[in-house]
Amino acid sequence: MAGPDILDSGPAASTGRRPRWQLVAVGVVIAGVAALLAARSDPDPAVPAPTPVPSVAALPGPPLPAAVGSVGVGSRSAYALMARCNSAAVRACELRLFRRRIGAGGAPWTGLPLRFEIRSTTGGLPYLLVDGADRAVVLDGAQRWAYAPVAGAHARRQLALGPAVDRVPPDGLLLVGLCAGCADRLVVLDAPAGLLRPLRAQPLPAGVGVRSVDQLGDRVAVVSGGGDPAAGAASDDGGRTWRRFPVPRTAADGLEVLATPDGGAYLIGTRGDALGNFRLAGIWRTQAPGAAWRQLRAVPAPTTVRSALAGRRGLLIVDAGGSSWRLGPGDSFDRLRDPGPARPAFVESGPGGLLLAVPRGRLPDRFVLASADEGETWELERIPG
């Protein structure tokens, strides 16, 4: 997916982490914003879609406040997807894409020329991904379509299963596939071409699906779902070759893997509860995939997990209440200072050294939380419009 950045000449391919995972269903559902999957009739996938400018306020039902539905972080740019919905039974949402530069002190958020509408009664909003060339891709939660950067703008593409690739390209986006023929397999999203391309060498045995993947440069780690036994594999060459590793036996019904900057990995076990939260069921650490796993028994520790990141300052967990916890030396968690009424919920990181979070709760609607110190402190930033 080589090509120029949507506003200027493209940077060299990044070797940073992408994309991050969060312990939520794909497609962020935020208070006051409709959760939507179905889109308008699909245009020819080879022709850029028109840019409709819907009047959401004119549709049945009063308009709801505009709110940030998804965020993404690249090496030089941060992105936010803003949603404005009505409150009818069949809801309509207008979505707009915004960007700000990273490292340009006080750089404002500005609107980009991508504005489209989706309608449905149920489902999830599309979400943002940022590729290694610092370009934003808006992906449907069911992986049916995407808005991809093409010739300096965004074009809508219907997604289809494409030919296999040997490895993840430097600017590629690695996903766990959902399509017929690629479900639970690793695929590379070639959004401009409208293709989901499976890796030629899959990491796990036939019949064992990938449930969690994390990529840090050429390093990729995967695990299967919870249950006993689970399976894991790691690659040091972008998915061209794999070596399988044992996964600790656990009663957790969900497992997530996080690659660490020092070459190791964390494994986080969770159990779902009746309230829809993910209860923390265990944390394991290895110095290198394939080496022994050591279970961490930190006290105190968060009891739930909403988002988790493995950075240079250590493991960061954001719990269901929006509190941030840092795993420090001695395998002990420190609860970080709360940023105020607006707490982080869904956190994204990228190679640019910035964390972005959709705030927890209804208010403030047009804001994101940003952290330049891996979650130690957070600042509210307003999206214009």
N, C-alpha and C positions, 0 to 999 in steps of 0.2 A: 504494500500500500504506500509506495513512495509517492511523493508529490509535495507541492508547496503548502505551507500553512494558509489558512483561509484568509488571512489579512496581509501576509507578507511572505517573503521567501522562507522556505522551511529550514529548520535547524538540523544539525546532524542528528542521526538516530540516537534516541536515549537508551541507556541501559538500566534505567530505574525500574521500580516496582510498578506493575500494572496487571490487572486491575485489583483493587482491594476487595475483600469479602466482608459481608455483614451478616449477622445471624437474624435475617428477616427474609420473608419470601421475596423473590425477584419482583421488582416493581414497588416503589415506595408508596405507601398510603399515608398521607398526612391529614391532620384534622382540617376539616373545611374544604378539602379538595376531593373531587370524585375519583374513585379508583376505576380506571378504564383500560380496556384491552382492544376492543374493536375499533377499526379506523374507517374513514370514508372509502369509497370505492377506489381501488388501486389503479394508478396510472400505469402506462407502459413502463416496465422497469428500466428501459434504456433511455427514457426521456425524463429530464428533470421535472418534478412535479410543480404545478403552479403554487404560488404562495398565497393562500386565502387569508383574508383579513376578516374573520367572523365577528359579528356583533353579539357576544355572549349575553350582554345585558338585554338584548331584544328577544331572546329565546324564552320559552315558558319557565317560570320560576325566577325568583330574584337572584342576582349574581352573588356569588360568595367572594370573600376577600382573595386577592391574588396571594399566592404562597409559593415558596421554593419547594419543588418536588424532588430534585436530584442535583447532585454536585459532582464535579470531576476535577482532578488535578493533574497537570502535565509538568514538563520541565520548565517552561517559561510562562504558562498561562493557567489560570483557574477558570472554571466554567460553572454556570448555574442554569438550570432549566426551570423557568417560572411558569406556573399553571394558574389560569383563571377560569373558574367553572361556574355554571349555573346550578340551580338546585332542583331541576325538574327530575321526574322519574327516570327518563332517558337523558342522562346528563351530557352536556357538551363542555369540553375544556379547550381553551386556546392555550397553546404552549409557545413560549418564546425563549430564545437562547441568549445568554449574556456571558461576557468575558471580562476578566481583568488580568493585567500583567503581574507576574510574580517578581519581586525584587525591585520594583520601581516604586519606592516608598510613597504610599498614599495614592497609588494608581486607582482611578475610579472604575467601577463597573460600567460597561457600555453594551448596548444592544447589538446583536449581530443579525444579519439578514436571513434569519430562519424563524418563521412564524407559521404554525399549522394548527389544525383542529382535529380532535378525536371525540367520538361519541360511544357510549355504552351504558349498561346498567350495572356492571360488575367487573372486577378485574383489578389491574394495577397500572399506574402511569408508566410510560416508557422511562428509561433511565439513561444516564450519561456514561460514556466511556471516553477515555483520552488515549490515543495511540502514541507510539514512540516518536512520531513526527510532530507531536504536540497538537494534534487535530482532534476536535470533538466529534463523536459519533453518538447519535440518539438511537437507542435500540429498543424495539418492542420487547416487552417482558416474555412473550412467547417465541421470540426469535423469528417472527414472520416477516418483518420489514425493518428497515433502518433508514435514517437520514444520514447520508454520508457526504464528506467533503469532496466535491468534484469541480474542477476548473474554477476555483476561487469562491464557490458557493456551496450550498447543501442541496442534494437531490435525493428524492425518495427512491429506495430500491426494495423490490420484493426479494426475499432471501430464498435461495435454493441450495441444495447439496451440491458441492463442487468436487473437483478432483482432489486427491490427497496431496499433501505437502510433506517434505522430508523433515522440516523443522519450522519453528516459529520465526518469521523474518524479524529483523531488528525493529521495525515499526508495527509489528503485528499485534493483534488482540487475541488472547487465548481464552477460550470459554469452555464450559461444560455444555455440550450440545443438547438441544431439546427436540430437534427435527426428526422426522421419520428417517431412519437410516443412520442417525448420528446421536441418538439419545444416550446420555450418560457416557459419551466418548469425548475426548479432547478435540476441539475444532478451532481453527483460526478463522476469525471473522475478516473477510475481505469485503468490507462494506461498499466501496466504490463499484466493485464488480457484482455485488449482490450475491456473494457466495459464502457458504459455511464449508470450510475445507478441512476434513479430518486429518490429523497427524497420521502419517503412514505407519509409524511404530506407536502403538497404543501402550500405555504404561502398565495396565493391569491385565490379568488373564481374561480370556473370552468369558462373557457372562458376568463379570464383576464390573459394576459401574463406578465411574468416578463421581464422588460427591463433593470433594473440596480440592481446589487447586490454588497454588500461590506461585507467582513468578517474580524473580528478582534478577534482572539481566538475563543471562543464559541459564541460570539455575531455575529449575521447576520442581516442585514437590506436589504429590497428590496422595490422597487417601480415599478409600471407599467409605461407604456410610457406616453408621454405628452398628452394633451387633458383634457377635463373636463367632468366628474371627474376622477382623477387618484386615485390609491389605493396604500397602503403601509402596510408592516408587518415587525415584528421584532421577533427574537428568541434569548434567552440567553443560549440555550442548544444544539447548533450546528445544529439546524433545526429539532429537535425532536418535539417541540411544537412551536406554533406561536400565537402572539397577533397582531391583525390588528390595524392600526392607521390611522387617517385622514391625507390627504395630502392637502396642500393649493391649492385653486383654482388659476389657472394661465393660461395665454395665451401662455406659452411656448409650443413648439412642442416636446421637449425632456426634460426628468428629470433624474438626476443622484443623487444617495444617497451615502454619505460618513459617515461611523461610526467614531466617535472621541474617543481618548483614555480616556476621562473623562466620557464615557457612553452616550454621546449625539450623535447628527448627524447633518450634513449639507445636504441641498437639493439644487441642482444647476439646474436652468432652462436655456435652450438654444433654439435658433431658427437658423435653417440653412439658409444660404444666397446663392446668385447666384454664388459666388466664391468658394463654398465648405467649407466655414468657419462656425464655431458654434458661433453665437453671444450670449453674456451673456444677459439673459432675467430676471434674478433674483436670489438671494441667500437667503435661509431661514435657521434658526438655531433652534434646540430644545435641551433642556437639557437632555431629555430622550425620545425615541420613544413612542408616545402616549401622551406626554405632548404637550402644545401649541407650534406652530411654530411662530417664530418672523422673519419678513422680514428685512434684512439688507439693508440699503440705503447708502452704502459707496460711498463717492466722494473724490478724484478720484477713479476709479476702472478700471480694464481691460474691454475692449469691446468685446473681443473674448476669447474662451477657447480651448486650445489644450490638456492639461493635468491638473489634480487637485489631490491634496493629502491633507489629514487631519492628521497632526502630532502633536507632543507635543508642537511645536512652533506655532501652529495655521494652518489655511488654506493656502495652497500654490496653486496658479494658474499660469500656464505657458500659455501665449497667443499665437496666431497664428504667431506672429512675433518673438517668442522666448524669450520675456521678462518675468521675474518672478515677481510675486506680492504676498506679504504676508498680510493677514488680521490680524491686530493687535488689541490691546485694543482700546475701543471706536469705534469699527466697522469701522475702517479706514484702507485702503490699503496703504502699502508702496511698491514702486517699488524698487526691489533689484538691486544691482549692476550687470550690464551686464558682463559676463565672457570674452567678446572679440568677435572676428569674429564668433567663433563657439558658438552658443546658444543652449540651450536644446529644444527638440521638444517633443519626446515621453518619458515620465518619468516613472520609476518603482521604487517602494520602497519594503522593506522587513523587517523582524524582526531583521536583523543584523545592523540596524542603518545607512545604506548606501542608497543613491539615485543614480541611474544610468540613463543616458539619451542618446538616439540616437541624435547626433547633427543635427541641422537644416541646410539644404543646402547640396551642393555637396561635399564640402571640410571642414575638412579633412576626407577622406574616411575610413581610418583604425583606427579611434579613437572613444572612448566613452567619455562622460562627467561624472564625479563622484563627489558627494558631501557628506561630512561627517557631515554637519551641516544643513540638511533639506533645501538645496537650497540657503543658504546665500552666499556661494561661490562654485565655480565649478573648477575642474581641468581636463585637458585633459589627457587621458591615451591611449597609443597606443597598438593595438592588433597586435601581431607578425604575420609573414607569408609573 
